[in-house]
């Protein structure tokens, strides 16, 4: 996954893809592709495009700062959810054990 993150967000393979029933989890670096997460507020709309070109719109529901091995993400959820994960804090210069998670719910398939 580390090598993949150099080129863009990486899909956590144990999760569904964006737009599918369950929870889709994507990770990226806090200082590049997921830099925008520091500006996202609850209720904001997030557009996601899969590698196959399908596009989806989500609404940000909540955020959490968690230990990297204790995310609390439920892979068995029956909803249509998206989690974007990056390192925390945003302005750190070294990596650490904390992760920032943005949770969002699907509101529209865009084609």
Secondary structure as UniProt FT lines:
FT   HELIX           2..5
FT   TURN            6..7
FT   STRAND          10..11
FT   TURN            13..14
FT   TURN            18..19
FT   STRAND          22..27
FT   TURN            30..34
FT   HELIX           35..39
FT   TURN            42..43
FT   STRAND          45..49
FT   TURN            51..52
FT   STRAND          55..67
FT   TURN            68..69
FT   TURN            75..76
FT   STRAND          80..87
FT   TURN            90..91
FT   STRAND          98..109
//
